[in-house]
Amino acid sequence: MSAQPDLLYSEEEEALRAAVRDLLADHCDAPGVIARVESDTPHNLALWKALTDGMGLAGLLVPEALDGQGATHREAAVVLEELGRAVAPVPYLTSAVVATEALLACGTDDLLTELASGTSIGTLAVALNVAPGAAYKVVQHENGLLHGELTGIADAAVADVLLVPADDGSLYAVDVTAATITPQVSLDLTRPLATVTLDGVPGRLLGDAEPAVRRALRAGAGLLACEQLGLADWTLAETVRYLKDRKQFNRPVGGFQALKHRLAQLWLEVAGLRAAARNAADALSTGQDAGVAVTVAQAYAAPVAVHAAEEALQLHGGIGMTWEHPVHLYLKRAKADSIAFGTAGAHREALAGLADLQAP
């Protein structure tokens, strides 16, 4: 009989949260994020350096023997909650989680050490919208060289190494300087997408692609729910704060019964999301029923995060519609996250299959 999951935060996890939140308060304020996404360099590499060099957070999932922290998905989940609260434009999910998980499946020690230290940024060259169990596009491997085009690759513009699946069933590491990276128009400006073109470039054989990609996408989907939790939690808290201060007819707007009901409903949804996301992180760390936990979390996370961001935009009134207010960043991230690693509908369908509850 499996043990019950522990959904509460430990003292160490709360201490990690406080440290990351303090760092983000100093390096990732909303006006700075807005100014950065308007530029040609949306990624905040100074913040990334502080997260990796200063705190060692890129190596949370990497064993200590490979210069990592030897932590679990629970600690990585706490970091992603805080990054979601700040819509931080850093490649943490793509490099420290997804690419790292793929390399762990292949046992590539030197690349893992580089990613853990933050000296290299990696990204799995699979489109961001691909669900853990769905088909993904591969490139052609011919005469030792890779040929093909892959679209929708998150954070490819800032990566140093691309992990590319090929048609021979293998996963290859490709130096980003050998590839052509073309930016794509992305709704979420804090996590830009790109097209990767390989025109006869060499790749280093890492291992079998299928288990590595599946493991990486499952971890990415599960911990994405924690990012969505942080996003929803911030938008709810900020909306409550604003409605307490904003006055109409000489009384706080938050005192109106209709708005109280909307906020109460949203609080319940966020509380449910917290349970689902924590369960996914715990399951990934223990390996118990991780597939079910991840699909449950993703089936629930996207609608809640989008709803929270939409409510924040509406309840902030006119100021919420301005570019200067950061709520649009949260809405765009929530919308983009709603199709990342599969839609909620795809995860519900996958969950039905896992629970043997097929549609008639």
C-alpha positions as a printed NumPy array, in Angstrom:
array([[  0.   ,   0.   ,   0.   ],
       [  1.499,   3.353,  -1.053],
       [  2.087,   6.08 ,   1.485],
       [ -0.092,   9.174,   1.431],
       [  1.583,  12.115,  -0.345],
       [  2.845,  14.932,   1.847],
       [  1.427,  18.123,   0.337],
       [  2.671,  20.461,   3.061],
       [  5.81 ,  22.545,   2.642],
       [  8.768,  21.61 ,   4.806],
       [ 10.799,  24.183,   6.729],
       [ 13.593,  23.808,   4.176],
       [ 11.181,  24.426,   1.298],
       [  9.794,  27.536,   2.973],
       [ 13.325,  28.811,   3.546],
       [ 14.104,  28.201,  -0.12 ],
       [ 10.944,  30.062,  -1.092],
       [ 11.892,  33.07 ,   1.032],
       [ 15.384,  33.199,  -0.453],
       [ 14.138,  32.984,  -4.046],
       [ 11.41 ,  35.567,  -3.417],
       [ 13.936,  38.002,  -1.936],
       [ 16.233,  37.521,  -4.92 ],
       [ 13.396,  38.103,  -7.382],
       [ 12.3  ,  41.218,  -5.505],
       [ 15.774,  42.656,  -6.108],
       [ 16.302,  41.47 ,  -9.696],
       [ 12.888,  40.962, -11.292],
       [ 10.491,  43.837, -10.659],
       [  7.503,  44.274, -12.976],
       [  8.689,  47.465, -14.737],
       [ 12.005,  45.76 , -15.467],
       [ 10.29 ,  42.703, -16.969],
       [  8.058,  44.879, -19.146],
       [ 11.044,  46.892, -20.374],
       [ 12.984,  43.712, -21.094],
       [ 10.259,  42.044, -23.168],
       [ 10.078,  45.189, -25.295],
       [ 13.766,  44.775, -26.169],
       [ 15.598,  42.325, -28.401],
       [ 16.899,  40.434, -25.34 ],
       [ 13.875,  39.329, -23.304],
       [ 15.818,  36.844, -21.176],
       [ 17.235,  38.193, -17.92 ],
       [ 20.657,  36.541, -17.907],
       [ 21.796,  38.556, -14.877],
       [ 18.942,  37.012, -12.896],
       [ 19.783,  33.596, -14.332],
       [ 23.378,  34.007, -13.143],
       [ 22.159,  34.946,  -9.669],
       [ 19.889,  31.897,  -9.562],
       [ 22.603,  29.534, -10.789],
       [ 25.943,  30.878,  -9.559],
       [ 24.629,  32.524,  -6.433],
       [ 22.11 ,  29.903,  -5.273],
       [ 22.888,  26.783,  -7.298],
       [ 19.253,  26.343,  -8.287],
       [ 19.952,  25.027, -11.787],
       [ 21.345,  21.859, -10.23 ],
       [ 18.508,  20.965,  -7.884],
       [ 17.644,  17.797,  -9.811],
       [ 21.283,  16.847, -10.487],
       [ 23.074,  14.433,  -8.105],
       [ 25.749,  15.863,  -5.836],
       [ 28.357,  13.626,  -7.487],
       [ 27.844,  15.702, -10.659],
       [ 28.142,  19.041,  -8.824],
       [ 24.383,  19.334,  -8.402],
       [ 22.322,  19.852,  -5.271],
       [ 20.87 ,  16.349,  -5.126],
       [ 17.44 ,  17.732,  -4.238],
       [ 14.032,  16.577,  -5.481],
       [ 11.205,  17.841,  -7.652],
       [  9.582,  19.291,  -4.541],
       [ 12.341,  21.87 ,  -4.183],
       [ 12.318,  22.625,  -7.912],
       [  8.548,  23.077,  -7.63 ],
       [  8.983,  25.767,  -4.961],
       [ 11.43 ,  27.629,  -7.206],
       [  8.993,  27.466, -10.123],
       [  6.153,  28.762,  -7.949],
       [  8.2  ,  31.861,  -7.2  ],
       [  9.332,  32.27 , -10.807],
       [  5.675,  32.037, -11.828],
       [  4.742,  34.724,  -9.309],
       [  7.27 ,  37.034, -10.945],
       [  6.792,  35.835, -14.579],
       [ 10.575,  35.748, -14.563],
       [ 12.089,  35.622, -18.074],
       [ 14.658,  32.903, -17.323],
       [ 15.052,  29.427, -18.886],
       [ 14.61 ,  27.534, -15.617],
       [ 11.825,  25.194, -16.707],
       [ 13.423,  24.434, -20.056],
       [ 17.021,  23.986, -18.875],
       [ 17.025,  23.08 , -15.167],
       [ 14.007,  20.764, -15.477],
       [ 13.214,  19.515, -18.993],
       [ 16.714,  19.358, -20.499],
       [ 18.163,  18.116, -17.211],
       [ 15.613,  15.296, -16.997],
       [ 16.42 ,  14.226, -20.548],
       [ 20.137,  14.101, -19.754],
       [ 19.477,  12.174, -16.533],
       [ 17.691,   9.535, -18.6  ],
       [ 20.718,   9.323, -20.901],
       [ 23.33 ,   9.443, -18.134],
       [ 25.338,  12.222, -19.768],
       [ 27.473,  13.327, -16.837],
       [ 29.55 ,  16.141, -18.356],
       [ 26.565,  17.975, -19.835],
       [ 24.645,  17.548, -16.583],
       [ 27.51 ,  19.159, -14.696],
       [ 27.508,  22.104, -17.106],
       [ 23.744,  22.603, -16.79 ],
       [ 23.879,  22.221, -12.998],
       [ 26.499,  24.952, -12.684],
       [ 24.668,  27.258, -15.051],
       [ 27.686,  27.548, -17.348],
       [ 25.531,  26.101, -20.131],
       [ 21.835,  26.434, -20.879],
       [ 20.141,  23.483, -22.49 ],
       [ 16.809,  23.054, -24.194],
       [ 15.021,  19.996, -25.491],
       [ 14.266,  20.551, -29.177],
       [ 10.649,  19.413, -28.898],
       [  7.803,  21.858, -29.472],
       [  6.493,  23.366, -26.236],
       [  2.928,  22.262, -26.967],
       [  3.75 ,  18.524, -27.095],
       [  2.114,  16.506, -24.303],
       [  4.112,  13.829, -22.439],
       [  2.476,  10.973, -24.343],
       [  2.04 ,  12.636, -27.731],
       [  4.054,  12.271, -30.917],
       [  6.877,  14.721, -31.473],
       [  8.765,  15.806, -34.565],
       [ 12.252,  14.461, -35.246],
       [ 15.045,  15.458, -37.61 ],
       [ 16.762,  13.275, -40.192],
       [ 20.044,  11.578, -39.301],
       [ 22.096,  10.842, -42.398],
       [ 25.818,  10.068, -42.698],
       [ 26.441,  11.255, -39.166],
       [ 24.789,  14.656, -39.735],
       [ 21.417,  16.07 , -38.72 ],
       [ 18.981,  17.699, -41.135],
       [ 15.575,  19.217, -40.43 ],
       [ 13.489,  22.   , -38.971],
       [ 11.808,  22.082, -35.576],
       [  9.32 ,  24.771, -34.561],
       [  7.956,  26.063, -31.272],
       [ 11.162,  25.446, -29.293],
       [ 11.073,  27.438, -26.053],
       [ 14.16 ,  29.415, -24.985],
       [ 16.197,  28.183, -27.96 ],
       [ 17.47 ,  31.712, -28.524],
       [ 19.354,  31.688, -25.234],
       [ 20.438,  28.032, -25.203],
       [ 24.023,  26.808, -25.555],
       [ 23.154,  23.196, -26.352],
       [ 20.136,  21.684, -28.093],
       [ 18.958,  18.156, -27.308],
       [ 17.608,  16.961, -30.642],
       [ 15.654,  13.726, -31.281],
       [ 16.378,  12.098, -34.636],
       [ 14.657,   9.554, -36.864],
       [ 17.111,   6.815, -35.882],
       [ 15.582,   6.797, -32.391],
       [ 18.503,   8.565, -30.737],
       [ 18.911,  11.858, -28.91 ],
       [ 21.757,  14.117, -29.987],
       [ 23.427,  17.146, -28.397],
       [ 23.958,  19.95 , -30.895],
       [ 25.981,  23.093, -30.283],
       [ 23.609,  25.986, -30.826],
       [ 26.203,  27.812, -32.937],
       [ 25.843,  25.077, -35.567],
       [ 22.079,  25.618, -35.847],
       [ 20.028,  28.46 , -37.259],
       [ 17.709,  29.968, -34.64 ],
       [ 14.822,  32.034, -36.001],
       [ 12.572,  33.804, -33.465],
       [  8.837,  33.119, -33.739],
       [  6.015,  35.435, -32.778],
       [  5.037,  34.376, -29.275],
       [  2.082,  35.434, -27.154],
       [  4.15 ,  35.064, -23.995],
       [  7.026,  37.478, -24.484],
       [  8.748,  36.233, -21.317],
       [  9.202,  32.717, -22.76 ],
       [  9.981,  33.264, -26.437],
       [  9.753,  30.501, -29.016],
       [ 11.984,  29.884, -32.007],
       [ 12.408,  27.711, -35.069],
       [ 15.538,  25.562, -35.067],
       [ 16.976,  24.665, -38.465],
       [ 19.692,  22.031, -38.815],
       [ 21.36 ,  21.899, -42.2  ],
       [ 23.815,  19.033, -42.033],
       [ 25.217,  19.7  , -38.57 ],
       [ 27.072,  17.214, -36.365],
       [ 25.515,  15.917, -33.168],
       [ 26.855,  14.065, -30.179],
       [ 25.017,  10.818, -29.475],
       [ 23.464,  10.875, -25.996],
       [ 21.2  ,   7.822, -25.898],
       [ 17.713,   6.632, -26.762],
       [ 15.369,   9.518, -27.481],
       [ 12.022,   7.971, -26.544],
       [ 12.554,   7.361, -22.79 ],
       [ 14.511,  10.594, -22.417],
       [ 11.879,  12.744, -24.124],
       [  8.994,  11.085, -22.257],
       [ 10.689,  11.547, -18.902],
       [ 11.553,  15.157, -19.673],
       [  8.057,  16.079, -20.874],
       [  6.402,  14.416, -17.886],
       [  8.569,  16.354, -15.432],
       [  8.026,  19.546, -17.412],
       [  4.256,  19.128, -17.374],
       [  4.171,  18.335, -13.67 ],
       [  6.34 ,  21.248, -12.602],
       [  4.649,  23.614, -15.047],
       [  1.59 ,  23.223, -12.803],
       [  3.662,  24.688,  -9.969],
       [  4.564,  27.682, -12.125],
       [  0.852,  28.091, -12.94 ],
       [  0.109,  27.908,  -9.216],
       [  2.526,  30.757,  -8.5  ],
       [  0.996,  32.811, -11.292],
       [ -2.57 ,  32.227, -10.058],
       [ -1.608,  32.902,  -6.451],
       [ -0.01 ,  36.25 ,  -7.341],
       [ -2.935,  37.422,  -9.457],
       [ -5.416,  36.512,  -6.715],
       [ -3.411,  38.221,  -3.964],
       [ -2.785,  41.326,  -6.076],
       [ -6.461,  41.581,  -7.034],
       [ -7.574,  41.312,  -3.408],
       [ -5.057,  43.984,  -2.411],
       [ -6.22 ,  46.318,  -5.178],
       [ -9.93 ,  45.897,  -4.374],
       [ -9.262,  46.728,  -0.731],
       [ -7.671,  50.038,  -1.749],
       [ -9.87 ,  51.011,  -4.698],
       [-12.973,  52.941,  -3.635],
       [-16.309,  53.692,  -5.272],
       [-19.176,  55.529,  -3.606],
       [-16.779,  56.166,  -0.705],
       [-16.352,  52.488,   0.145],
       [-13.803,  49.831,  -0.883],
       [-14.752,  48.04 ,  -4.08 ],
       [-13.855,  44.768,  -2.412],
       [-16.767,  45.238,  -0.052],
       [-19.339,  44.654,  -2.774],
       [-20.982,  41.268,  -2.352],
       [-20.758,  40.256,  -6.009],
       [-16.989,  40.751,  -6.035],
       [-16.622,  38.887,  -2.742],
       [-18.295,  35.867,  -4.318],
       [-16.009,  35.984,  -7.35 ],
       [-12.908,  36.217,  -5.183],
       [-14.078,  33.43 ,  -2.878],
       [-14.657,  31.146,  -5.852],
       [-11.244,  31.994,  -7.223],
       [ -9.623,  31.285,  -3.853],
       [-11.19 ,  27.826,  -3.829],
       [ -9.885,  27.14 ,  -7.327],
       [ -6.354,  28.242,  -6.413],
       [ -6.446,  26.094,  -3.272],
       [ -7.389,  23.11 ,  -5.409],
       [ -4.609,  23.92 ,  -7.847],
       [ -2.122,  24.047,  -4.974],
       [ -3.118,  20.532,  -3.901],
       [ -2.891,  19.167,  -7.453],
       [  0.458,  20.831,  -8.184],
       [  1.992,  19.745,  -4.879],
       [  0.777,  16.212,  -5.475],
       [  2.428,  16.168,  -8.901],
       [  5.729,  17.451,  -7.5  ],
       [  5.644,  14.895,  -4.689],
       [  4.811,  12.069,  -7.097],
       [  7.674,  13.032,  -9.407],
       [ 10.063,  13.024,  -6.463],
       [  8.949,   9.594,  -5.22 ],
       [  8.048,   7.979,  -8.538],
       [  4.677,   6.776,  -7.203],
       [  1.768,   7.218,  -9.637],
       [  3.593,  10.12 , -11.266],
       [  1.769,   9.721, -14.568],
       [ -1.66 ,  10.051, -12.981],
       [ -0.584,  12.902, -10.675],
       [  0.885,  14.92 , -13.549],
       [ -2.152,  14.502, -15.802],
       [ -4.512,  15.457, -12.957],
       [ -2.458,  18.571, -12.208],
       [ -2.314,  19.686, -15.831],
       [ -5.997,  18.959, -16.463],
       [ -6.809,  21.35 , -13.617],
       [ -3.99 ,  23.915, -13.703],
       [ -4.522,  25.649, -17.038],
       [ -8.195,  26.652, -16.587],
       [ -7.516,  27.95 , -13.056],
       [ -4.456,  29.978, -14.033],
       [ -6.235,  31.527, -17.019],
       [ -9.332,  32.27 , -14.934],
       [ -7.24 ,  33.915, -12.205],
       [ -5.437,  36.121, -14.721],
       [ -8.67 ,  37.054, -16.503],
       [-10.327,  37.979, -13.2  ],
       [ -7.311,  40.09 , -12.267],
       [ -7.477,  41.939, -15.577],
       [-11.21 ,  42.612, -15.283],
       [-11.284,  43.527, -11.603],
       [ -8.419,  45.97 , -11.976],
       [-10.711,  47.975, -14.258],
       [ -9.15 ,  50.506, -16.605],
       [ -5.672,  50.284, -15.095],
       [ -5.603,  46.557, -15.793],
       [ -5.867,  47.261, -19.515],
       [ -2.721,  49.395, -19.59 ],
       [  0.682,  48.183, -20.765],
       [  2.349,  49.637, -17.67 ],
       [  0.44 ,  47.343, -15.307],
       [  1.998,  43.844, -15.246],
       [ -1.284,  41.902, -15.27 ],
       [ -1.071,  41.462, -19.047],
       [  2.196,  39.563, -18.569],
       [  0.408,  37.098, -16.302],
       [ -2.522,  36.664, -18.673],
       [ -0.218,  35.994, -21.613],
       [  1.874,  33.534, -19.593],
       [ -1.285,  31.777, -18.383],
       [ -2.641,  31.52 , -21.931],
       [  0.668,  30.227, -23.291],
       [  1.028,  27.766, -20.413],
       [ -2.478,  26.455, -21.114],
       [ -1.202,  24.738, -24.267],
       [  2.338,  23.984, -23.051],
       [  3.007,  20.248, -22.631],
       [ -0.512,  19.543, -23.874],
       [ -3.884,  21.173, -23.366],
       [ -6.153,  20.475, -20.408],
       [ -8.396,  18.469, -22.73 ],
       [ -5.487,  16.303, -23.864],
       [ -4.576,  15.609, -20.255],
       [ -8.169,  14.729, -19.366],
       [ -8.203,  12.273, -22.249],
       [ -4.883,  10.82 , -21.103],
       [ -6.203,  10.55 , -17.55 ],
       [ -9.247,   8.624, -18.757],
       [ -6.933,   6.166, -20.437],
       [ -4.766,   5.775, -17.338],
       [ -7.855,   5.163, -15.192],
       [ -9.403,   2.851, -17.816],
       [-12.425,   5.124, -18.212],
       [-12.734,   5.285, -21.958],
       [-15.433,   7.411, -23.54 ],
       [-18.417,   5.506, -24.996]])
